[in-house]
Amino acid sequence: MNKELRTILRQGKDFEILEPFRFYFRGDCEALRNIPSNSEILQLDEFKGELFIEVPKGFKTDFGSVPQLFQSLLSPVGKPTKAYVLHDYLCELAQEGHLKRKVADDVFLSALRILGIGKIQRVVIYASVRFYALCFKPILNLIKRRNNG
């Protein structure tokens, strides 16, 4: 297992992780403190002395869910790709109740910083995912409940 991200296109815009992918966090990362301590989400690489989150083999991602209109400003692939995959994984864990969505978004922001994404771009991407989580996703869930019930 390593820090390299290997994927294959499976269907439409969905990619599958071909081998476990580890995202390493350097130094003190405040967002990691909010991951439940009784979970196995955050792990320690004892050899490197660094904390990491492992995205399992077979996980499916669409990288960055950036609307086509904004892709000239924020690419769904490229330098932030590893952070996008990590965020998709953490959001899935949040849906399953293993952590809060805000924690997933905050860890994502830290991952963008670690990857060297500039502050303005980081803030725009982070604000986008928070807006989606707070405004758009609840509306989608309401529509889904109405259609199912």
C-alpha positions as semicolon CSV with decimal commas, in nm:
position;residue;x (nm);y (nm);z (nm)
1;M;0,000;0,000;0,000
2;N;0,123;0,346;-0,082
3;K;0,030;0,706;-0,136
4;E;-0,018;0,658;-0,511
5;L;-0,370;0,659;-0,644
6;R;-0,450;0,394;-0,904
7;T;-0,797;0,390;-1,056
8;I;-0,990;0,254;-1,351
9;L;-1,297;0,399;-1,518
10;R;-1,585;0,161;-1,452
11;Q;-1,906;0,328;-1,563
12;G;-1,992;0,679;-1,684
13;K;-1,782;0,906;-1,463
14;D;-1,734;0,654;-1,180
15;F;-1,383;0,533;-1,112
16;E;-1,280;0,240;-0,895
17;I;-0,976;0,237;-0,667
18;L;-0,755;-0,053;-0,781
19;E;-0,553;-0,087;-0,462
20;P;-0,577;0,060;-0,113
21;F;-0,481;0,428;-0,114
22;R;-0,339;0,603;0,192
23;F;-0,360;0,975;0,247
24;Y;-0,091;1,083;0,496
25;F;-0,122;1,385;0,724
26;R;0,194;1,569;0,824
27;G;0,229;1,736;1,161
28;D;-0,060;1,854;1,372
29;C;-0,390;1,851;1,184
30;E;-0,668;1,993;1,399
31;A;-0,946;1,848;1,179
32;L;-0,829;1,494;1,265
33;R;-0,909;1,554;1,632
34;N;-1,280;1,540;1,549
35;I;-1,267;1,189;1,405
36;P;-1,421;0,956;1,665
37;S;-1,140;0,794;1,863
38;N;-1,323;0,462;1,880
39;S;-1,326;0,429;1,500
40;E;-1,061;0,275;1,280
41;I;-1,081;0,558;1,026
42;L;-0,758;0,727;1,135
43;Q;-0,452;0,504;1,161
44;L;-0,088;0,548;1,256
45;D;0,194;0,433;1,033
46;E;0,438;0,338;1,309
47;F;0,732;0,317;1,069
48;K;0,678;0,672;0,936
49;G;0,525;0,809;1,254
50;E;0,247;0,970;1,048
51;L;-0,130;0,949;1,067
52;F;-0,317;0,834;0,759
53;I;-0,662;0,745;0,632
54;E;-0,684;0,449;0,399
55;V;-0,937;0,439;0,116
56;P;-1,003;0,071;0,045
57;K;-0,956;-0,113;-0,281
58;G;-1,281;-0,119;-0,478
59;F;-1,407;0,216;-0,349
60;K;-1,588;0,411;-0,621
61;T;-1,540;0,784;-0,675
62;D;-1,620;1,053;-0,929
63;F;-1,325;1,263;-0,806
64;G;-1,447;1,622;-0,771
65;S;-1,820;1,666;-0,824
66;V;-1,773;1,999;-0,997
67;P;-2,062;2,113;-1,218
68;Q;-1,962;2,144;-1,586
69;L;-2,022;2,521;-1,574
70;F;-1,742;2,567;-1,316
71;Q;-1,489;2,313;-1,444
72;S;-1,283;2,579;-1,619
73;L;-1,226;2,735;-1,273
74;L;-1,211;2,420;-1,059
75;S;-1,105;2,101;-1,231
76;P;-1,256;1,774;-1,102
77;V;-0,912;1,615;-1,150
78;G;-0,553;1,727;-1,113
79;K;-0,357;1,841;-0,811
80;P;-0,653;1,805;-0,565
81;T;-0,759;1,460;-0,696
82;K;-0,632;1,266;-0,392
83;A;-0,822;1,503;-0,160
84;Y;-1,137;1,456;-0,369
85;V;-1,113;1,078;-0,335
86;L;-1,049;1,106;0,039
87;H;-1,350;1,337;0,075
88;D;-1,578;1,102;-0,122
89;Y;-1,473;0,819;0,110
90;L;-1,524;1,025;0,426
91;C;-1,865;1,142;0,302
92;E;-1,967;0,780;0,254
93;L;-1,854;0,707;0,611
94;A;-2,055;1,010;0,728
95;Q;-2,366;0,877;0,552
96;E;-2,315;0,549;0,739
97;G;-2,294;0,741;1,069
98;H;-1,923;0,684;1,143
99;L;-1,845;1,056;1,159
100;K;-2,012;1,391;1,098
101;R;-2,024;1,543;0,751
102;K;-1,858;1,862;0,882
103;V;-1,562;1,652;0,998
104;A;-1,533;1,501;0,648
105;D;-1,536;1,852;0,499
106;D;-1,279;1,985;0,748
107;V;-1,042;1,693;0,685
108;F;-1,088;1,760;0,312
109;L;-0,981;2,122;0,364
110;S;-0,668;2,002;0,547
111;A;-0,595;1,754;0,268
112;L;-0,618;2,033;0,009
113;R;-0,367;2,236;0,211
114;I;-0,130;1,938;0,240
115;L;-0,144;1,892;-0,139
116;G;-0,039;2,253;-0,188
117;I;-0,366;2,391;-0,319
118;G;-0,362;2,771;-0,292
119;K;-0,563;2,940;-0,019
120;I;-0,820;3,103;-0,249
121;Q;-0,889;2,781;-0,439
122;R;-0,904;2,586;-0,109
123;V;-1,158;2,826;0,037
124;V;-1,373;2,818;-0,279
125;I;-1,371;2,436;-0,291
126;Y;-1,440;2,407;0,082
127;A;-1,721;2,664;0,069
128;S;-1,874;2,469;-0,220
129;V;-1,882;2,139;-0,029
130;R;-2,017;2,309;0,285
131;F;-2,288;2,483;0,081
132;Y;-2,383;2,149;-0,074
133;A;-2,393;1,978;0,268
134;L;-2,594;2,253;0,438
135;C;-2,830;2,366;0,161
136;F;-2,851;2,142;-0,141
137;K;-2,824;1,793;0,013
138;P;-3,115;1,847;0,259
139;I;-3,336;1,952;-0,033
140;L;-3,236;1,642;-0,230
141;N;-3,307;1,422;0,074
142;L;-3,651;1,582;0,116
143;I;-3,738;1,520;-0,249
144;K;-3,613;1,161;-0,220
145;R;-3,829;1,100;0,091
146;R;-4,136;1,247;-0,081
147;N;-4,086;1,028;-0,388
148;N;-4,037;0,714;-0,178
149;G;-4,326;0,775;0,060
